[in-house]
Amino acid sequence: MNTSNNWITVCSDTDLVTNSGVCALLNEQQIALFKIKGVNGEQIFAVSNWDPIGKANVLYRGLVGSVENVKVIISPLYKQRYCLESGQCLDDETIKLLVYPVRIEQNQVQLQLVG
């Protein structure tokens, strides 16, 4: 794990599976990473792996999809839908996931920790 200007290298972009999730453990925080293929190419998202309703670290196992052009992760436990860009739960406006800034530098996935 390399750090540069508060960006932490997590993995190579080839380690991510398109339209699926993987889990990374950084500073004792589980983070779910998703590489989503869309009409504008591929995007990478990073959110907390903690499902606040199911009370388990399982979101990387969720289904990816879209609801009215909003990219979402669907919890594998109780099927709540979370926006990958904002972390907002589409089924309960009082619930929101932590979202991590993510970028690709020289084919390496990097993110900034929050919280």
C-alpha positions in Angstrom: 0.0 0.0 0.0 1.6 3.2 -1.2 0.6 6.7 -0.1 1.1 10.0 -1.9 -0.5 13.3 -1.0 -3.1 11.5 1.1 -4.0 9.1 -1.8 -3.6 5.4 -0.9 -2.8 2.9 -3.6 -5.2 0.0 -3.1 -4.7 -2.3 -6.0 -4.2 -2.4 -9.8 -7.3 -1.5 -11.9 -7.0 -5.0 -13.4 -7.6 -6.5 -10.0 -11.2 -5.2 -10.2 -13.9 -7.3 -11.9 -16.2 -5.2 -14.1 -19.7 -4.9 -12.7 -18.8 -6.6 -9.5 -17.3 -5.7 -6.1 -14.2 -6.5 -4.1 -13.4 -5.6 -0.5 -10.3 -3.9 0.7 -9.2 -3.4 4.3 -7.5 0.0 4.9 -6.7 1.3 8.4 -9.2 -1.1 9.9 -11.9 0.1 7.5 -13.6 -2.3 5.1 -14.2 -0.6 1.8 -16.2 -2.0 -1.1 -14.7 -1.2 -4.6 -16.8 -1.4 -7.8 -15.7 -1.1 -11.4 -18.9 -0.2 -13.3 -19.1 -0.3 -17.1 -21.4 2.3 -18.6 -22.1 4.2 -21.8 -19.3 6.6 -20.9 -16.7 3.9 -20.2 -15.7 2.4 -16.9 -16.0 4.1 -13.5 -14.7 3.0 -10.2 -16.6 3.7 -6.9 -15.6 3.1 -3.3 -18.1 3.0 -0.5 -18.1 1.6 3.1 -18.6 -2.2 3.0 -20.8 -1.9 6.2 -24.5 -2.6 5.5 -26.1 -0.3 8.1 -29.4 -2.2 8.0 -28.1 -5.8 7.9 -25.3 -4.9 10.4 -22.6 -6.8 8.5 -19.7 -6.1 6.1 -21.2 -7.5 3.0 -21.9 -4.7 0.4 -19.0 -5.8 -1.9 -21.2 -8.9 -2.5 -24.2 -6.9 -3.6 -25.6 -6.6 -7.1 -24.8 -3.5 -9.1 -27.3 -1.9 -11.3 -29.1 1.4 -12.0 -32.3 3.0 -11.0 -33.4 5.9 -13.3 -29.8 6.4 -14.4 -28.4 6.3 -10.9 -25.7 3.7 -10.4 -26.5 1.6 -7.3 -25.3 -1.2 -5.2 -28.1 -3.5 -3.9 -27.4 -5.0 -0.5 -27.2 -8.8 -0.6 -29.1 -9.0 2.8 -32.3 -6.9 2.7 -32.0 -5.5 -0.8 -31.7 -1.8 0.0 -30.4 0.2 -2.9 -27.5 2.7 -2.3 -26.3 5.3 -4.8 -22.6 4.6 -5.6 -21.8 8.3 -6.1 -23.4 9.7 -3.0 -23.9 6.7 -0.7 -27.5 7.7 -0.2 -30.0 4.9 0.4 -32.8 5.1 -2.1 -35.2 3.2 0.1 -34.6 5.2 3.4 -33.5 8.8 3.2 -32.1 8.7 6.7 -29.4 6.2 5.8 -26.2 7.0 3.9 -23.0 5.1 3.3 -19.5 6.6 3.6 -18.2 7.3 0.1 -14.5 7.5 -0.6 -12.8 9.7 -3.3 -11.2 7.3 -5.9 -9.0 7.8 -8.9 -6.7 5.8 -11.3 -3.1 6.8 -11.5 -0.7 4.8 -13.7 -3.2 1.9 -13.7 -3.4 1.9 -9.9 -6.6 2.4 -8.0 -6.1 5.0 -5.3 -8.5 6.4 -2.7 -8.6 8.8 0.2 -9.8 7.6 3.6 -12.6 9.6 5.3 -14.0 9.5 8.8 
